[in-house]
Amino acid sequence: MTTILLTGMTGQVGWELQRALAPLGNLIALGRGEMDHANPDSIRAAIRHVAPNIIVNAAGYTTVDKAEAEVDLATRINGVAPGIIAEEAKRIGAPLIHYSTDYVYNGKLERPYTEDDAPDPVNIYGKSKLAGEHAIQAVGGAHLILRTSWVYSSRGSNFVLAILRLAREKPVLTVVSDQVGSPSWARAIAVSTADLLRKRHLIQNHQGIYHLSAAGHASRYDFACAIVRIMKEISGASDGWAEIRPITAAQYPPEPARRPLNPVTDKSKIRRVFGIEMSGWEYQLRSFLPDIGAVIAG
């Protein structure tokens, strides 16, 4: 039986991957306690103990603002650890699936980015993720690097949960209207990953970087409006929600980390090569919100 090693099991994508990957083989899911991505010896020991046939690395340092002050830690987890994992994967002949981000782009291009466009991250988080991509590529084993966008789930901290909370606490909520991305449900990413692994025979000949996020794109303001509108429909509670007003990123209070304004990605490559196409961002949001609607609306 195929043994799949999943790292980052408690994260947004990692949590959903546990369910999505379980039917594909013997799934061994590890958290920080079993594999510390800031510790190279811990990484090597865990992989050698499991001796997997496939490695899916969903672990990462994801706190964008905090990374500006914790450069070394973000770099070790996002930049160095993926290279060590890739070395171990190559040594045992295991394909590696690794998640990166559209934050490797500066967001200045006036069309969707393709995988061939040059990265130019504007913050430490993006730089650390790009370093991880380079580390994997330098090793040269079979790998897929999947660049995601604006991931959300029912776990942890994310834009959807923040908007649902703030829209019930505040009479007026201002949201940036000139930051654009493809909001992506962690479960949809996990299901697409499972579909990729069902085509494992293609990875060796088609390794590299692929964009994997929801179809279409929206501004933060559009996304926030959709979150509240759909939750009103689901909950039946039309009163008590904030009025949402658009502002520009320049009007928003300064944050430690800059955000790329328009890092929207073209997803045609993964569709062409693997036949993978994620549903639209609003469809994913409508599928997600009923899972937490009863809790939030109450």
N, C-alpha and C positions, 0 to 999 in steps of 0.2 A: 504493500500500500504506500502511496505517495505521502511523505511527511512534509507538511508546510509549517515553517516557522514564521509566526507573526510577532513583530515587535510593536511596542506602543499600544498595547491592548486596551488601555483605559482612556485613550484619546478619542476625539470625535469620530474620526475615520476608523481607527483601530477597533472601537467598540462595535461598530456596524460590520466590520470585516469578520469578526468572530462568527457571526451568524451566516454571512454570505459565503465564507470559505469552508465552513464545516462539512458540507456535502462533498467536497472535492478530495478529501483524504484525511489523514491523521493530523489534525491541527494542534500545534503547540503554540499557545499564546503567552507571551511574556510581557510583564510590566517593568517599571524601573527597578523594582526590588530584585528581579532575576537578571536583568541586563541593564547596566548603567551606561548610557551612551556617552557620558563624560569620561568614562574609564575604559581605555582600549583593552586592558587585560580582561575586564568583565565581558566585553563584547566577544572577544575571541573565545573565552572559556564557555560562554553560553552556546555559541554556535557549534563549537566542537563537541559539546555534550549532546546536543540534539541531533547533529549530523543530518540536517534536512535535505530534501530534494528540491525545495523551493523556499526562497526567503522573501517575505513581504515586509518592508520596513515602513511602518506607519508612525514611528516615533519621531519627535522633533521638538525643538524649542520654538514655540509659536507666539510668544508674547511680544508683539511688534515693538511697542514703546519701551518695554523694559530692556529689550536687547540693546538699546542705545547705551545703557549703563553697564550691561553685562556682556560686553563684546567677547571676552574670552570664553565664557560659558556657552554663549550662542554659537560661537565658531566651533568649539569642540563638539557640540551635539549635532549641529546642522552641517558643519563643513568638514570635520575630520572623521567623525564616526561613520558616515556613509562609505568613505573610502576603505575603512577597515572591514566593514561588512562586505563590501565588494571583493576585497582580497580573500576573505574566508569563503565567500560564495564561489569564486573562481577556483579556489583550491579543491573544493569538493564537487565542482561541476553543477552547482545549483543556480538557476536563473534568479535574478534579483529584481523585484518590483520596488521602486522607491518613489515617494511623493515629494514634489517640489511645488512651486508657486508662480503665479503670474507676477508676483512682486519682483521677479528678476528683471522686469522691464521698467523703463522710466516713464511709460505712459504718455509719451509725446507723439507717437506715431498717429497719423490721421486715418489709419485703417487697422483692422484686426492684425495682431502679430502672428506671423507664422513661426514654426520652429527654426527656420533659417535666419530669422532676424536677430541681430546682435543684442544680447542682454546688456542692461546698464542700470543696475539697481540703485535706488536713491536712499536706501536706509540699511542699517546693519543687518536686519533680518533678511532682506533680499540678498545682500552680499554673502551672508553665511549660507543661505540655501544654494546660491550659485556656486560657491566653493564646494559644496557637497556634490553637486552635479559634475563638476570638473574632476573631483576625486574619483568618482565612480567611472567616468569615462577614461581616466588615466589608467585604471586597472585593466580595463578591456574585456572583462568577462561578459557573459550574456546578461543583458539588463534592459529594463524599461524604466525611464524616468518620466513620471506623469505630473505635469504642471496643472494644479487645480486652481480654483478661484473662489473666494468669499465663502468658505465652508461654514455650514451651520448644522446643528443637531440639537437634540434635547439635553445634551450634556455640556458641561463646562461653560465658558463665556463666549458668546458670539452675538452678532448683530441682531438676529431675530429675537433672541431671548431678551436682549437689552431694550429693543423697541417695544416689545410687549409689556415689559415692566414700566418703562418710562411713560408710555402712552396712557397708562392707568394712574400714574402718579402726578403728571403735570397737565395743566390746562393747555399749554402750547409747547410744541416740540419742534425745534429747528434741526433740519437734516441737510447735509451737503448735497447739492444737486449737480455738481460738476466732477464728482468721482464716479467712474463707471466700471462695472465688472459683470461677471456672470455668476450670480448667487447659486451655490451648489449644495444640495442636501448630501450629508455624509453617507446616508444609506444608498443613494443613487451612485455615488462614487464606488462604494463597496461592491454593489451588484455589478457594475461595469468591470471592476477588477476581477471578479469571479469569472465573468464572461471572457476576459482576456486570458485567464489561466486555463480555461477550457480549450484555448487555441495555443497552448504552450509550445507546440511544435513550430509555430511561426516566429517565436521570439528570437531564436538564434540568428535567423536570417534578416530580421527586421528590428534589431535592437536599436535603442536610441531614445530620443526625447519626443514626447507626445503631449499635446494639450488635451486635458480631460476635465471638462466642466460643462455646466448646463448650456443648452442651446440658447442663443439670444443673449441680450445684455440689458442692464438697467442702471440708472444712477442710484446712489444711496437713497435719495429722496423718493424716487419711483418705487424702490424696493420697500421702504418704510410705509409708503401709502398702501401698497399691495398687502403688506402684512396686516395692517389694521383693518383694511377693507374686508379681507377674507376672514379674519378672526371675528369681525362683527357678524358676517353671514353664518359662520359656524356656531357661534355662541348664542346668537339671537339677541345679544346685548348691544343695542345701538347707542346707548348713552354712556357717558363717563369716560370717553376716549379723548385724548388730546387732539387739538388742531395741529396738523403738521404743516410747517412752513419751510420753503426752500431757502437755503443760503449758499454762498459760494465757499469753497475751501479757504479762501483768503479771509472770509468773515468768521470762520470757525476759530474757537480759542486754540492757541498754539499747542501742538502735541510734541513730545520728544522726538518722534520719528516722522519724517515726511512720508506721504503716501503718493504713489503714482496716480495721476488723474484718470488716465484712460488706458489701462493695460489689457484691454479686451483681446482675446485670442481667437485665432481661426482653428476650428476643430476638424477640418476636412481630412487631415493626414491620418488620424486614428480611424476615421470612418473608412477611408480608402484602403488602408492596410489590414485592419482587423475587423472591419464591419461593425465597429462600436460607435453608437451615436446616442448621447444622453438626451433625455427629454428637455423641453423648455423650462426656463427658470421658474415661471409662474406655475406651471403644472407641478413641478417638484414642490414648490411652496404649498400648494393646495393639498398635496399628498401628505406633507409633513404636519401641517398645523392641527389636523384632527387628533394626532397623537398626544398633543399637549393642551388642546383647546379646553377640555373640561377643567384641567388644573388651573390654567391661566385665567379663564373667565370667572371661575369661582372666587 
